[in-house]
Amino acid sequence: MALRNFYNEIRGLKVKELPAHLKPMFTMDYIKKSINKGLDNYNAKYIQTSSIDPLLHVCYGGMIFSYLVALPEERRHLEHQQHAKEHGGSGH
């Protein structure tokens, strides 16, 4: 939804006008206000309503994070296994 609003804002601008429109959005104050607004919206939507969704967000986020942390190790393992298979090794 936010991306659609942003697209609608910049759709009518010319390319030369775009940097002047975007520059204020990259200040620390604007970023802090945006984060605070997002956290307030999240609090109002999920926390204040006693929803179970925040627990699910933590669980799914933890699973995704652990997968991304373990991914390089798994890729190295699979690459080693493929290399061993190509060169006649056991490949464990």
PDB file with one MODEL, atoms N, CA, C and O in Angstrom:
MODEL        1
ATOM      1  N   MET A   1       0.815  -1.184   0.000  1.00  0.00           N
ATOM      2  CA  MET A   1       0.000   0.000   0.000  1.00  0.00           C
ATOM      3  C   MET A   1       0.867   1.258   0.000  1.00  0.00           C
ATOM      4  O   MET A   1       0.600   2.209  -0.735  1.00  0.00           O
ATOM      5  N   ALA A   2       1.903   1.250   0.831  1.00  0.00           N
ATOM      6  CA  ALA A   2       2.782   2.406   0.909  1.00  0.00           C
ATOM      7  C   ALA A   2       3.526   2.594  -0.409  1.00  0.00           C
ATOM      8  O   ALA A   2       3.758   3.721  -0.847  1.00  0.00           O
ATOM      9  N   LEU A   3       3.895   1.482  -1.036  1.00  0.00           N
ATOM     10  CA  LEU A   3       4.596   1.583  -2.313  1.00  0.00           C
ATOM     11  C   LEU A   3       3.689   2.160  -3.392  1.00  0.00           C
ATOM     12  O   LEU A   3       4.142   2.920  -4.248  1.00  0.00           O
ATOM     13  N   ARG A   4       2.423   1.802  -3.353  1.00  0.00           N
ATOM     14  CA  ARG A   4       1.472   2.340  -4.314  1.00  0.00           C
ATOM     15  C   ARG A   4       1.306   3.851  -4.121  1.00  0.00           C
ATOM     16  O   ARG A   4       1.244   4.604  -5.092  1.00  0.00           O
ATOM     17  N   ASN A   5       1.235   4.285  -2.859  1.00  0.00           N
ATOM     18  CA  ASN A   5       1.134   5.721  -2.582  1.00  0.00           C
ATOM     19  C   ASN A   5       2.371   6.454  -3.069  1.00  0.00           C
ATOM     20  O   ASN A   5       2.275   7.534  -3.653  1.00  0.00           O
ATOM     21  N   PHE A   6       3.532   5.862  -2.827  1.00  0.00           N
ATOM     22  CA  PHE A   6       4.783   6.480  -3.278  1.00  0.00           C
ATOM     23  C   PHE A   6       4.811   6.571  -4.805  1.00  0.00           C
ATOM     24  O   PHE A   6       5.202   7.596  -5.363  1.00  0.00           O
ATOM     25  N   TYR A   7       4.397   5.506  -5.471  1.00  0.00           N
ATOM     26  CA  TYR A   7       4.368   5.512  -6.933  1.00  0.00           C
ATOM     27  C   TYR A   7       3.425   6.591  -7.458  1.00  0.00           C
ATOM     28  O   TYR A   7       3.743   7.285  -8.424  1.00  0.00           O
ATOM     29  N   ASN A   8       2.276   6.728  -6.827  1.00  0.00           N
ATOM     30  CA  ASN A   8       1.322   7.753  -7.258  1.00  0.00           C
ATOM     31  C   ASN A   8       1.880   9.157  -7.048  1.00  0.00           C
ATOM     32  O   ASN A   8       1.575  10.068  -7.818  1.00  0.00           O
ATOM     33  N   GLU A   9       2.704   9.338  -6.000  1.00  0.00           N
ATOM     34  CA  GLU A   9       3.323  10.640  -5.774  1.00  0.00           C
ATOM     35  C   GLU A   9       4.317  10.994  -6.873  1.00  0.00           C
ATOM     36  O   GLU A   9       4.332  12.128  -7.352  1.00  0.00           O
ATOM     37  N   ILE A  10       5.138  10.044  -7.274  1.00  0.00           N
ATOM     38  CA  ILE A  10       6.207  10.359  -8.231  1.00  0.00           C
ATOM     39  C   ILE A  10       5.792  10.166  -9.682  1.00  0.00           C
ATOM     40  O   ILE A  10       6.533  10.545 -10.590  1.00  0.00           O
ATOM     41  N   ARG A  11       4.636   9.590  -9.913  1.00  0.00           N
ATOM     42  CA  ARG A  11       4.211   9.297 -11.281  1.00  0.00           C
ATOM     43  C   ARG A  11       4.110  10.556 -12.126  1.00  0.00           C
ATOM     44  O   ARG A  11       4.487  10.537 -13.297  1.00  0.00           O
ATOM     45  N   GLY A  12       3.616  11.640 -11.568  1.00  0.00           N
ATOM     46  CA  GLY A  12       3.425  12.853 -12.347  1.00  0.00           C
ATOM     47  C   GLY A  12       4.655  13.746 -12.418  1.00  0.00           C
ATOM     48  O   GLY A  12       4.628  14.775 -13.094  1.00  0.00           O
ATOM     49  N   LEU A  13       5.741  13.371 -11.727  1.00  0.00           N
ATOM     50  CA  LEU A  13       6.932  14.216 -11.724  1.00  0.00           C
ATOM     51  C   LEU A  13       7.784  13.971 -12.952  1.00  0.00           C
ATOM     52  O   LEU A  13       7.761  12.894 -13.547  1.00  0.00           O
ATOM     53  N   LYS A  14       8.534  14.996 -13.316  1.00  0.00           N
ATOM     54  CA  LYS A  14       9.531  14.835 -14.376  1.00  0.00           C
ATOM     55  C   LYS A  14      10.815  14.328 -13.736  1.00  0.00           C
ATOM     56  O   LYS A  14      11.004  14.458 -12.526  1.00  0.00           O
ATOM     57  N   VAL A  15      11.689  13.756 -14.539  1.00  0.00           N
ATOM     58  CA  VAL A  15      12.916  13.164 -14.019  1.00  0.00           C
ATOM     59  C   VAL A  15      13.759  14.210 -13.297  1.00  0.00           C
ATOM     60  O   VAL A  15      14.379  13.894 -12.281  1.00  0.00           O
ATOM     61  N   LYS A  16      13.799  15.438 -13.790  1.00  0.00           N
ATOM     62  CA  LYS A  16      14.591  16.489 -13.156  1.00  0.00           C
ATOM     63  C   LYS A  16      14.021  16.880 -11.793  1.00  0.00           C
ATOM     64  O   LYS A  16      14.763  17.349 -10.931  1.00  0.00           O
ATOM     65  N   GLU A  17      12.726  16.697 -11.585  1.00  0.00           N
ATOM     66  CA  GLU A  17      12.090  17.057 -10.324  1.00  0.00           C
ATOM     67  C   GLU A  17      12.224  15.962  -9.263  1.00  0.00           C
ATOM     68  O   GLU A  17      12.026  16.220  -8.075  1.00  0.00           O
ATOM     69  N   LEU A  18      12.556  14.750  -9.687  1.00  0.00           N
ATOM     70  CA  LEU A  18      12.590  13.615  -8.771  1.00  0.00           C
ATOM     71  C   LEU A  18      13.619  13.759  -7.641  1.00  0.00           C
ATOM     72  O   LEU A  18      13.261  13.506  -6.490  1.00  0.00           O
ATOM     73  N   PRO A  19      14.871  14.148  -7.897  1.00  0.00           N
ATOM     74  CA  PRO A  19      15.818  14.285  -6.782  1.00  0.00           C
ATOM     75  C   PRO A  19      15.368  15.284  -5.726  1.00  0.00           C
ATOM     76  O   PRO A  19      15.547  15.040  -4.532  1.00  0.00           O
ATOM     77  N   ALA A  20      14.795  16.390  -6.140  1.00  0.00           N
ATOM     78  CA  ALA A  20      14.320  17.380  -5.171  1.00  0.00           C
ATOM     79  C   ALA A  20      13.158  16.828  -4.345  1.00  0.00           C
ATOM     80  O   ALA A  20      12.983  17.203  -3.185  1.00  0.00           O
ATOM     81  N   HIS A  21      12.373  15.947  -4.938  1.00  0.00           N
ATOM     82  CA  HIS A  21      11.252  15.336  -4.219  1.00  0.00           C
ATOM     83  C   HIS A  21      11.736  14.256  -3.240  1.00  0.00           C
ATOM     84  O   HIS A  21      11.176  14.104  -2.154  1.00  0.00           O
ATOM     85  N   LEU A  22      12.776  13.511  -3.628  1.00  0.00           N
ATOM     86  CA  LEU A  22      13.246  12.400  -2.815  1.00  0.00           C
ATOM     87  C   LEU A  22      14.222  12.816  -1.715  1.00  0.00           C
ATOM     88  O   LEU A  22      14.286  12.168  -0.670  1.00  0.00           O
ATOM     89  N   LYS A  23      14.978  13.884  -1.940  1.00  0.00           N
ATOM     90  CA  LYS A  23      16.026  14.272  -0.995  1.00  0.00           C
ATOM     91  C   LYS A  23      15.523  14.462   0.438  1.00  0.00           C
ATOM     92  O   LYS A  23      16.191  13.996   1.361  1.00  0.00           O
ATOM     93  N   PRO A  24      14.395  15.115   0.673  1.00  0.00           N
ATOM     94  CA  PRO A  24      13.923  15.252   2.059  1.00  0.00           C
ATOM     95  C   PRO A  24      13.558  13.917   2.717  1.00  0.00           C
ATOM     96  O   PRO A  24      13.526  13.827   3.944  1.00  0.00           O
ATOM     97  N   MET A  25      13.287  12.891   1.924  1.00  0.00           N
ATOM     98  CA  MET A  25      12.909  11.590   2.475  1.00  0.00           C
ATOM     99  C   MET A  25      14.099  10.823   3.032  1.00  0.00           C
ATOM    100  O   MET A  25      13.914   9.823   3.725  1.00  0.00           O
ATOM    101  N   PHE A  26      15.318  11.272   2.742  1.00  0.00           N
ATOM    102  CA  PHE A  26      16.507  10.568   3.191  1.00  0.00           C
ATOM    103  C   PHE A  26      17.214  11.273   4.340  1.00  0.00           C
ATOM    104  O   PHE A  26      18.395  11.025   4.582  1.00  0.00           O
ATOM    105  N   THR A  27      16.514  12.141   5.045  1.00  0.00           N
ATOM    106  CA  THR A  27      17.089  12.772   6.226  1.00  0.00           C
ATOM    107  C   THR A  27      16.847  11.864   7.430  1.00  0.00           C
ATOM    108  O   THR A  27      15.893  11.086   7.439  1.00  0.00           O
ATOM    109  N   MET A  28      17.696  11.960   8.433  1.00  0.00           N
ATOM    110  CA  MET A  28      17.566  11.125   9.623  1.00  0.00           C
ATOM    111  C   MET A  28      16.238  11.388  10.338  1.00  0.00           C
ATOM    112  O   MET A  28      15.596  10.466  10.840  1.00  0.00           O
ATOM    113  N   ASP A  29      15.846  12.649  10.373  1.00  0.00           N
ATOM    114  CA  ASP A  29      14.600  12.993  11.057  1.00  0.00           C
ATOM    115  C   ASP A  29      13.403  12.335  10.367  1.00  0.00           C
ATOM    116  O   ASP A  29      12.529  11.784  11.037  1.00  0.00           O
ATOM    117  N   TYR A  30      13.357  12.390   9.044  1.00  0.00           N
ATOM    118  CA  TYR A  30      12.256  11.783   8.288  1.00  0.00           C
ATOM    119  C   TYR A  30      12.241  10.268   8.484  1.00  0.00           C
ATOM    120  O   TYR A  30      11.176   9.670   8.643  1.00  0.00           O
ATOM    121  N   ILE A  31      13.421   9.650   8.471  1.00  0.00           N
ATOM    122  CA  ILE A  31      13.516   8.199   8.643  1.00  0.00           C
ATOM    123  C   ILE A  31      13.048   7.797  10.036  1.00  0.00           C
ATOM    124  O   ILE A  31      12.311   6.823  10.190  1.00  0.00           O
ATOM    125  N   LYS A  32      13.478   8.553  11.060  1.00  0.00           N
ATOM    126  CA  LYS A  32      13.040   8.257  12.430  1.00  0.00           C
ATOM    127  C   LYS A  32      11.528   8.392  12.567  1.00  0.00           C
ATOM    128  O   LYS A  32      10.882   7.549  13.188  1.00  0.00           O
ATOM    129  N   LYS A  33      10.967   9.444  11.991  1.00  0.00           N
ATOM    130  CA  LYS A  33       9.518   9.635  12.058  1.00  0.00           C
ATOM    131  C   LYS A  33       8.779   8.507  11.339  1.00  0.00           C
ATOM    132  O   LYS A  33       7.740   8.044  11.810  1.00  0.00           O
ATOM    133  N   SER A  34       9.315   8.066  10.200  1.00  0.00           N
ATOM    134  CA  SER A  34       8.677   6.981   9.451  1.00  0.00           C
ATOM    135  C   SER A  34       8.708   5.672  10.238  1.00  0.00           C
ATOM    136  O   SER A  34       7.726   4.930  10.258  1.00  0.00           O
ATOM    137  N   ILE A  35       9.832   5.396  10.882  1.00  0.00           N
ATOM    138  CA  ILE A  35       9.941   4.173  11.680  1.00  0.00           C
ATOM    139  C   ILE A  35       8.989   4.238  12.867  1.00  0.00           C
ATOM    140  O   ILE A  35       8.301   3.263  13.169  1.00  0.00           O
ATOM    141  N   ASN A  36       8.951   5.376  13.536  1.00  0.00           N
ATOM    142  CA  ASN A  36       8.040   5.527  14.668  1.00  0.00           C
ATOM    143  C   ASN A  36       6.578   5.382  14.239  1.00  0.00           C
ATOM    144  O   ASN A  36       5.775   4.770  14.944  1.00  0.00           O
ATOM    145  N   LYS A  37       6.244   5.945  13.088  1.00  0.00           N
ATOM    146  CA  LYS A  37       4.879   5.834  12.581  1.00  0.00           C
ATOM    147  C   LYS A  37       4.542   4.372  12.279  1.00  0.00           C
ATOM    148  O   LYS A  37       3.445   3.908  12.591  1.00  0.00           O
ATOM    149  N   GLY A  38       5.487   3.649  11.671  1.00  0.00           N
ATOM    150  CA  GLY A  38       5.277   2.235  11.380  1.00  0.00           C
ATOM    151  C   GLY A  38       5.110   1.404  12.644  1.00  0.00           C
ATOM    152  O   GLY A  38       4.259   0.517  12.704  1.00  0.00           O
ATOM    153  N   LEU A  39       5.934   1.699  13.664  1.00  0.00           N
ATOM    154  CA  LEU A  39       5.809   0.971  14.928  1.00  0.00           C
ATOM    155  C   LEU A  39       4.493   1.288  15.629  1.00  0.00           C
ATOM    156  O   LEU A  39       3.867   0.403  16.213  1.00  0.00           O
ATOM    157  N   ASP A  40       4.079   2.540  15.571  1.00  0.00           N
ATOM    158  CA  ASP A  40       2.792   2.913  16.159  1.00  0.00           C
ATOM    159  C   ASP A  40       1.639   2.206  15.452  1.00  0.00           C
ATOM    160  O   ASP A  40       0.707   1.722  16.094  1.00  0.00           O
ATOM    161  N   ASN A  41       1.712   2.152  14.126  1.00  0.00           N
ATOM    162  CA  ASN A  41       0.670   1.455  13.360  1.00  0.00           C
ATOM    163  C   ASN A  41       0.650  -0.041  13.696  1.00  0.00           C
ATOM    164  O   ASN A  41      -0.418  -0.635  13.840  1.00  0.00           O
ATOM    165  N   TYR A  42       1.838  -0.644  13.820  1.00  0.00           N
ATOM    166  CA  TYR A  42       1.930  -2.067  14.169  1.00  0.00           C
ATOM    167  C   TYR A  42       1.348  -2.305  15.557  1.00  0.00           C
ATOM    168  O   TYR A  42       0.607  -3.263  15.781  1.00  0.00           O
ATOM    169  N   ASN A  43       1.695  -1.421  16.480  1.00  0.00           N
ATOM    170  CA  ASN A  43       1.180  -1.537  17.845  1.00  0.00           C
ATOM    171  C   ASN A  43      -0.352  -1.457  17.853  1.00  0.00           C
ATOM    172  O   ASN A  43      -1.018  -2.262  18.504  1.00  0.00           O
ATOM    173  N   ALA A  44      -0.893  -0.495  17.135  1.00  0.00           N
ATOM    174  CA  ALA A  44      -2.346  -0.333  17.102  1.00  0.00           C
ATOM    175  C   ALA A  44      -3.031  -1.514  16.418  1.00  0.00           C
ATOM    176  O   ALA A  44      -4.112  -1.929  16.836  1.00  0.00           O
ATOM    177  N   LYS A  45      -2.413  -2.054  15.373  1.00  0.00           N
ATOM    178  CA  LYS A  45      -3.053  -3.112  14.593  1.00  0.00           C
ATOM    179  C   LYS A  45      -2.952  -4.489  15.255  1.00  0.00           C
ATOM    180  O   LYS A  45      -3.894  -5.279  15.188  1.00  0.00           O
ATOM    181  N   TYR A  46      -1.815  -4.780  15.894  1.00  0.00           N
ATOM    182  CA  TYR A  46      -1.604  -6.128  16.409  1.00  0.00           C
ATOM    183  C   TYR A  46      -1.514  -6.214  17.933  1.00  0.00           C
ATOM    184  O   TYR A  46      -2.136  -7.088  18.536  1.00  0.00           O
ATOM    185  N   ILE A  47      -0.758  -5.329  18.554  1.00  0.00           N
ATOM    186  CA  ILE A  47      -0.512  -5.439  19.994  1.00  0.00           C
ATOM    187  C   ILE A  47      -1.757  -5.057  20.793  1.00  0.00           C
ATOM    188  O   ILE A  47      -2.162  -5.789  21.696  1.00  0.00           O
ATOM    189  N   GLN A  48      -2.357  -3.932  20.471  1.00  0.00           N
ATOM    190  CA  GLN A  48      -3.508  -3.450  21.237  1.00  0.00           C
ATOM    191  C   GLN A  48      -4.748  -4.315  21.046  1.00  0.00           C
ATOM    192  O   GLN A  48      -5.667  -4.264  21.864  1.00  0.00           O
ATOM    193  N   THR A  49      -4.787  -5.096  19.992  1.00  0.00           N
ATOM    194  CA  THR A  49      -5.952  -5.945  19.734  1.00  0.00           C
ATOM    195  C   THR A  49      -5.786  -7.340  20.323  1.00  0.00           C
ATOM    196  O   THR A  49      -6.654  -8.192  20.134  1.00  0.00           O
ATOM    197  N   SER A  50      -4.682  -7.589  21.037  1.00  0.00           N
ATOM    198  CA  SER A  50      -4.391  -8.893  21.650  1.00  0.00           C
ATOM    199  C   SER A  50      -4.380 -10.012  20.611  1.00  0.00           C
ATOM    200  O   SER A  50      -4.842 -11.124  20.868  1.00  0.00           O
ATOM    201  N   SER A  51      -3.849  -9.697  19.445  1.00  0.00           N
ATOM    202  CA  SER A  51      -3.774 -10.661  18.352  1.00  0.00           C
ATOM    203  C   SER A  51      -2.596 -11.611  18.573  1.00  0.00           C
ATOM    204  O   SER A  51      -1.621 -11.258  19.237  1.00  0.00           O
ATOM    205  N   ILE A  52      -2.694 -12.812  18.015  1.00  0.00           N
ATOM    206  CA  ILE A  52      -1.612 -13.797  18.079  1.00  0.00           C
ATOM    207  C   ILE A  52      -0.576 -13.536  16.986  1.00  0.00           C
ATOM    208  O   ILE A  52       0.505 -14.126  17.006  1.00  0.00           O
ATOM    209  N   ASP A  53      -0.893 -12.666  16.042  1.00  0.00           N
ATOM    210  CA  ASP A  53      -0.017 -12.420  14.901  1.00  0.00           C
ATOM    211  C   ASP A  53       1.405 -11.999  15.274  1.00  0.00           C
ATOM    212  O   ASP A  53       2.337 -12.446  14.607  1.00  0.00           O
ATOM    213  N   PRO A  54       1.635 -11.165  16.299  1.00  0.00           N
ATOM    214  CA  PRO A  54       3.030 -10.831  16.622  1.00  0.00           C
ATOM    215  C   PRO A  54       3.869 -12.059  16.972  1.00  0.00           C
ATOM    216  O   PRO A  54       5.051 -12.112  16.629  1.00  0.00           O
ATOM    217  N   LEU A  55       3.287 -13.030  17.638  1.00  0.00           N
ATOM    218  CA  LEU A  55       4.008 -14.256  17.943  1.00  0.00           C
ATOM    219  C   LEU A  55       4.355 -15.008  16.656  1.00  0.00           C
ATOM    220  O   LEU A  55       5.462 -15.525  16.507  1.00  0.00           O
ATOM    221  N   LEU A  56       3.410 -15.060  15.747  1.00  0.00           N
ATOM    222  CA  LEU A  56       3.677 -15.704  14.457  1.00  0.00           C
ATOM    223  C   LEU A  56       4.744 -14.945  13.673  1.00  0.00           C
ATOM    224  O   LEU A  56       5.582 -15.563  13.017  1.00  0.00           O
ATOM    225  N   HIS A  57       4.722 -13.613  13.732  1.00  0.00           N
ATOM    226  CA  HIS A  57       5.739 -12.822  13.044  1.00  0.00           C
ATOM    227  C   HIS A  57       7.126 -13.138  13.591  1.00  0.00           C
ATOM    228  O   HIS A  57       8.084 -13.258  12.827  1.00  0.00           O
ATOM    229  N   VAL A  58       7.238 -13.274  14.919  1.00  0.00           N
ATOM    230  CA  VAL A  58       8.530 -13.607  15.533  1.00  0.00           C
ATOM    231  C   VAL A  58       8.966 -15.011  15.117  1.00  0.00           C
ATOM    232  O   VAL A  58      10.131 -15.222  14.778  1.00  0.00           O
ATOM    233  N   CYS A  59       8.053 -15.958  15.138  1.00  0.00           N
ATOM    234  CA  CYS A  59       8.398 -17.337  14.755  1.00  0.00           C
ATOM    235  C   CYS A  59       8.837 -17.427  13.298  1.00  0.00           C
ATOM    236  O   CYS A  59       9.879 -18.008  12.994  1.00  0.00           O
ATOM    237  N   TYR A  60       8.048 -16.856  12.406  1.00  0.00           N
ATOM    238  CA  TYR A  60       8.408 -16.902  10.984  1.00  0.00           C
ATOM    239  C   TYR A  60       9.684 -16.107  10.716  1.00  0.00           C
ATOM    240  O   TYR A  60      10.533 -16.535   9.934  1.00  0.00           O
ATOM    241  N   GLY A  61       9.818 -14.968  11.356  1.00  0.00           N
ATOM    242  CA  GLY A  61      11.041 -14.169  11.197  1.00  0.00           C
ATOM    243  C   GLY A  61      12.258 -14.924  11.685  1.00  0.00           C
ATOM    244  O   GLY A  61      13.313 -14.867  11.055  1.00  0.00           O
ATOM    245  N   GLY A  62      12.130 -15.633  12.802  1.00  0.00           N
ATOM    246  CA  GLY A  62      13.241 -16.436  13.318  1.00  0.00           C
ATOM    247  C   GLY A  62      13.605 -17.566  12.380  1.00  0.00           C
ATOM    248  O   GLY A  62      14.785 -17.855  12.181  1.00  0.00           O
ATOM    249  N   MET A  63      12.602 -18.208  11.800  1.00  0.00           N
ATOM    250  CA  MET A  63      12.881 -19.295  10.859  1.00  0.00           C
ATOM    251  C   MET A  63      13.583 -18.766   9.612  1.00  0.00           C
ATOM    252  O   MET A  63      14.546 -19.368   9.136  1.00  0.00           O
ATOM    253  N   ILE A  64      13.108 -17.656   9.089  1.00  0.00           N
ATOM    254  CA  ILE A  64      13.731 -17.068   7.898  1.00  0.00           C
ATOM    255  C   ILE A  64      15.154 -16.628   8.204  1.00  0.00           C
ATOM    256  O   ILE A  64      16.062 -16.857   7.404  1.00  0.00           O
ATOM    257  N   PHE A  65      15.357 -15.990   9.368  1.00  0.00           N
ATOM    258  CA  PHE A  65      16.691 -15.539   9.749  1.00  0.00           C
ATOM    259  C   PHE A  65      17.646 -16.726   9.903  1.00  0.00           C
ATOM    260  O   PHE A  65      18.775 -16.671   9.415  1.00  0.00           O
ATOM    261  N   SER A  66      17.215 -17.789  10.569  1.00  0.00           N
ATOM    262  CA  SER A  66      18.099 -18.946  10.752  1.00  0.00           C
ATOM    263  C   SER A  66      18.412 -19.613   9.418  1.00  0.00           C
ATOM    264  O   SER A  66      19.526 -20.091   9.208  1.00  0.00           O
ATOM    265  N   TYR A  67      17.435 -19.645   8.519  1.00  0.00           N
ATOM    266  CA  TYR A  67      17.686 -20.202   7.185  1.00  0.00           C
ATOM    267  C   TYR A  67      18.734 -19.380   6.445  1.00  0.00           C
ATOM    268  O   TYR A  67      19.647 -19.935   5.835  1.00  0.00           O
ATOM    269  N   LEU A  68      18.600 -18.054   6.500  1.00  0.00           N
ATOM    270  CA  LEU A  68      19.556 -17.196   5.799  1.00  0.00           C
ATOM    271  C   LEU A  68      20.947 -17.278   6.411  1.00  0.00           C
ATOM    272  O   LEU A  68      21.941 -17.171   5.694  1.00  0.00           O
ATOM    273  N   VAL A  69      21.034 -17.464   7.725  1.00  0.00           N
ATOM    274  CA  VAL A  69      22.338 -17.597   8.374  1.00  0.00           C
ATOM    275  C   VAL A  69      22.986 -18.929   7.995  1.00  0.00           C
ATOM    276  O   VAL A  69      24.198 -18.983   7.785  1.00  0.00           O
ATOM    277  N   ALA A  70      22.207 -19.991   7.904  1.00  0.00           N
ATOM    278  CA  ALA A  70      22.739 -21.316   7.592  1.00  0.00           C
ATOM    279  C   ALA A  70      22.952 -21.532   6.101  1.00  0.00           C
ATOM    280  O   ALA A  70      23.633 -22.484   5.719  1.00  0.00           O
ATOM    281  N   LEU A  71      22.403 -20.696   5.262  1.00  0.00           N
ATOM    282  CA  LEU A  71      22.464 -20.903   3.809  1.00  0.00           C
ATOM    283  C   LEU A  71      23.892 -20.977   3.260  1.00  0.00           C
ATOM    284  O   LEU A  71      24.167 -21.884   2.474  1.00  0.00           O
ATOM    285  N   PRO A  72      24.816 -20.082   3.624  1.00  0.00           N
ATOM    286  CA  PRO A  72      26.178 -20.208   3.080  1.00  0.00           C
ATOM    287  C   PRO A  72      26.840 -21.540   3.434  1.00  0.00           C
ATOM    288  O   PRO A  72      27.532 -22.131   2.605  1.00  0.00           O
ATOM    289  N   GLU A  73      26.630 -22.010   4.656  1.00  0.00           N
ATOM    290  CA  GLU A  73      27.197 -23.303   5.072  1.00  0.00           C
ATOM    291  C   GLU A  73      26.621 -24.440   4.229  1.00  0.00           C
ATOM    292  O   GLU A  73      27.356 -25.323   3.786  1.00  0.00           O
ATOM    293  N   GLU A  74      25.330 -24.416   4.012  1.00  0.00           N
ATOM    294  CA  GLU A  74      24.692 -25.452   3.202  1.00  0.00           C
ATOM    295  C   GLU A  74      25.180 -25.411   1.761  1.00  0.00           C
ATOM    296  O   GLU A  74      25.402 -26.454   1.147  1.00  0.00           O
ATOM    297  N   ARG A  75      25.346 -24.223   1.228  1.00  0.00           N
ATOM    298  CA  ARG A  75      25.831 -24.107  -0.152  1.00  0.00           C
ATOM    299  C   ARG A  75      27.242 -24.654  -0.279  1.00  0.00           C
ATOM    300  O   ARG A  75      27.565 -25.327  -1.258  1.00  0.00           O
ATOM    301  N   ARG A  76      28.102 -24.362   0.728  1.00  0.00           N
ATOM    302  CA  ARG A  76      29.463 -24.909   0.693  1.00  0.00           C
ATOM    303  C   ARG A  76      29.423 -26.434   0.776  1.00  0.00           C
ATOM    304  O   ARG A  76      30.166 -27.117   0.072  1.00  0.00           O
ATOM    305  N   HIS A  77      28.565 -26.959   1.626  1.00  0.00           N
ATOM    306  CA  HIS A  77      28.451 -28.401   1.769  1.00  0.00           C
ATOM    307  C   HIS A  77      27.998 -29.040   0.457  1.00  0.00           C
ATOM    308  O   HIS A  77      28.576 -30.037   0.024  1.00  0.00           O
ATOM    309  N   LEU A  78      26.980 -28.481  -0.170  1.00  0.00           N
ATOM    310  CA  LEU A  78      26.496 -29.038  -1.439  1.00  0.00           C
ATOM    311  C   LEU A  78      27.527 -28.913  -2.545  1.00  0.00           C
ATOM    312  O   LEU A  78      27.660 -29.809  -3.378  1.00  0.00           O
ATOM    313  N   GLU A  79      28.261 -27.801  -2.558  1.00  0.00           N
ATOM    314  CA  GLU A  79      29.317 -27.618  -3.559  1.00  0.00           C
ATOM    315  C   GLU A  79      30.422 -28.647  -3.361  1.00  0.00           C
ATOM    316  O   GLU A  79      30.927 -29.212  -4.331  1.00  0.00           O
ATOM    317  N   HIS A  80      30.798 -28.893  -2.119  1.00  0.00           N
ATOM    318  CA  HIS A  80      31.814 -29.895  -1.826  1.00  0.00           C
ATOM    319  C   HIS A  80      31.332 -31.285  -2.231  1.00  0.00           C
ATOM    320  O   HIS A  80      32.096 -32.072  -2.790  1.00  0.00           O
ATOM    321  N   GLN A  81      30.081 -31.581  -1.952  1.00  0.00           N
ATOM    322  CA  GLN A  81      29.513 -32.872  -2.314  1.00  0.00           C
ATOM    323  C   GLN A  81      29.499 -33.052  -3.832  1.00  0.00           C
ATOM    324  O   GLN A  81      29.824 -34.129  -4.330  1.00  0.00           O
ATOM    325  N   GLN A  82      29.129 -32.014  -4.560  1.00  0.00           N
ATOM    326  CA  GLN A  82      29.110 -32.074  -6.025  1.00  0.00           C
ATOM    327  C   GLN A  82      30.527 -32.251  -6.572  1.00  0.00           C
ATOM    328  O   GLN A  82      30.743 -33.020  -7.509  1.00  0.00           O
ATOM    329  N   HIS A  83      31.484 -31.544  -5.989  1.00  0.00           N
ATOM    330  CA  HIS A  83      32.876 -31.633  -6.438  1.00  0.00           C
ATOM    331  C   HIS A  83      33.401 -33.052  -6.198  1.00  0.00           C
ATOM    332  O   HIS A  83      34.090 -33.614  -7.049  1.00  0.00           O
ATOM    333  N   ALA A  84      33.077 -33.622  -5.049  1.00  0.00           N
ATOM    334  CA  ALA A  84      33.526 -34.983  -4.748  1.00  0.00           C
ATOM    335  C   ALA A  84      32.893 -35.995  -5.696  1.00  0.00           C
ATOM    336  O   ALA A  84      33.546 -36.954  -6.107  1.00  0.00           O
ATOM    337  N   LYS A  85      31.643 -35.790  -6.038  1.00  0.00           N
ATOM    338  CA  LYS A  85      30.960 -36.692  -6.958  1.00  0.00           C
ATOM    339  C   LYS A  85      31.595 -36.636  -8.351  1.00  0.00           C
ATOM    340  O   LYS A  85      31.748 -37.664  -9.012  1.00  0.00           O
ATOM    341  N   GLU A  86      31.961 -35.435  -8.786  1.00  0.00           N
ATOM    342  CA  GLU A  86      32.572 -35.262 -10.108  1.00  0.00           C
ATOM    343  C   GLU A  86      33.957 -35.879 -10.171  1.00  0.00           C
ATOM    344  O   GLU A  86      34.367 -36.354 -11.229  1.00  0.00           O
ATOM    345  N   HIS A  87      34.696 -35.884  -9.050  1.00  0.00           N
ATOM    346  CA  HIS A  87      36.076 -36.365  -9.049  1.00  0.00           C
ATOM    347  C   HIS A  87      36.220 -37.752  -8.430  1.00  0.00           C
ATOM    348  O   HIS A  87      37.330 -38.166  -8.096  1.00  0.00           O
ATOM    349  N   GLY A  88      35.126 -38.465  -8.276  1.00  0.00           N
ATOM    350  CA  GLY A  88      35.167 -39.841  -7.841  1.00  0.00           C
ATOM    351  C   GLY A  88      35.321 -40.048  -6.346  1.00  0.00           C
ATOM    352  O   GLY A  88      35.635 -41.156  -5.911  1.00  0.00           O
ATOM    353  N   GLY A  89      35.108 -39.017  -5.552  1.00  0.00           N
ATOM    354  CA  GLY A  89      35.191 -39.165  -4.100  1.00  0.00           C
ATOM    355  C   GLY A  89      33.891 -39.725  -3.551  1.00  0.00           C
ATOM    356  O   GLY A  89      32.909 -39.898  -4.273  1.00  0.00           O
ATOM    357  N   SER A  90      33.910 -40.000  -2.271  1.00  0.00           N
ATOM    358  CA  SER A  90      32.705 -40.570  -1.654  1.00  0.00           C
ATOM    359  C   SER A  90      31.614 -39.510  -1.451  1.00  0.00           C
ATOM    360  O   SER A  90      30.427 -39.826  -1.522  1.00  0.00           O
ATOM    361  N   GLY A  91      32.007 -38.260  -1.199  1.00  0.00           N
ATOM    362  CA  GLY A  91      31.032 -37.196  -1.016  1.00  0.00           C
ATOM    363  C   GLY A  91      30.307 -37.256   0.313  1.00  0.00           C
ATOM    364  O   GLY A  91      29.328 -36.539   0.520  1.00  0.00           O
ATOM    365  N   HIS A  92      30.779 -38.107   1.219  1.00  0.00           N
ATOM    366  CA  HIS A  92      30.219 -38.280   2.580  1.00  0.00           C
ATOM    367  C   HIS A  92      28.825 -38.785   2.473  1.00  0.00           C
ATOM    368  O   HIS A  92      28.167 -39.002   3.491  1.00  0.00           O
TER     369      HIS A  92
ENDMDL
END
